Amino acid sequence: MTNTANYETDFLSWTQEQSALLRPGQWAQMDREHIAEELEDMGREQKLALQSLLPEILLQLLKLDYSPAQAPQGRWAEEIIELRDQAQARIDVTPSLKHHAPELFAKAWQQSRRAAEKTFALHHAAVRLPEHCPYALEQVLNPDFFPDSACD
């Protein structure tokens, strides 16, 4: 069985085989092309993880800040804390994500705004959301930041 066939048919076995070849430096036998692809994919996965967390944090902030409902605010705040912890854990493990955060944040705002509009509409709440994000990236990731309206 060649390295390529093993990669395509049994990924776990392929990873173990490649690790066993890597440690003693048996470069010629290694499946370099697939290894390079996997390393690139690992980097993309870290970026995608942060990309999925930012809209969720923003959505919860919008709910907390703009929702006329009072009851679920504690749950939204708890969710913000949990999502921020997950985002910070990603950044701690992969510090270069900070360089991608502004780009991801810009995309996240539009996603969050659309999701919030739909959420409020489902609950028949007439809420007018701002066109531009009312929060800075630093606020969104700051574990101590909550909108002023949440403290009223």
Rosetta blueprint (number, residue, H / E / L):
1 M L
2 T L
3 N H
4 T H
5 A H
6 N H
7 Y H
8 E H
9 T H
10 D L
11 F H
12 L H
13 S H
14 W H
15 T H
16 Q H
17 E H
18 Q H
19 S H
20 A H
21 L H
22 L H
23 R L
24 P L
25 G L
26 Q L
27 W H
28 A H
29 Q H
30 M L
31 D L
32 R H
33 E H
34 H H
35 I H
36 A H
37 E H
38 E H
39 L H
40 E H
41 D H
42 M H
43 G H
44 R H
45 E H
46 Q H
47 K H
48 L H
49 A H
50 L H
51 Q H
52 S H
53 L H
54 L H
55 P H
56 E H
57 I H
58 L H
59 L H
60 Q H
61 L H
62 L H
63 K H
64 L H
65 D H
66 Y H
67 S L
68 P L
69 A L
70 Q L
71 A L
72 P L
73 Q H
74 G H
75 R H
76 W H
77 A H
78 E H
79 E H
80 I H
81 I H
82 E H
83 L H
84 R H
85 D H
86 Q H
87 A H
88 Q H
89 A H
90 R H
91 I H
92 D H
93 V H
94 T L
95 P L
96 S L
97 L H
98 K H
99 H H
100 H H
101 A H
102 P H
103 E H
104 L H
105 F H
106 A H
107 K H
108 A H
109 W H
110 Q H
111 Q H
112 S H
113 R H
114 R H
115 A H
116 A H
117 E H
118 K H
119 T H
120 F H
121 A H
122 L H
123 H L
124 H L
125 A L
126 A L
127 V L
128 R L
129 L L
130 P L
131 E L
132 H L
133 C L
134 P L
135 Y L
136 A L
137 L H
138 E H
139 Q H
140 V H
141 L H
142 N L
143 P L
144 D L
145 F L
146 F L
147 P L
148 D H
149 S H
150 A H
151 C H
152 D L
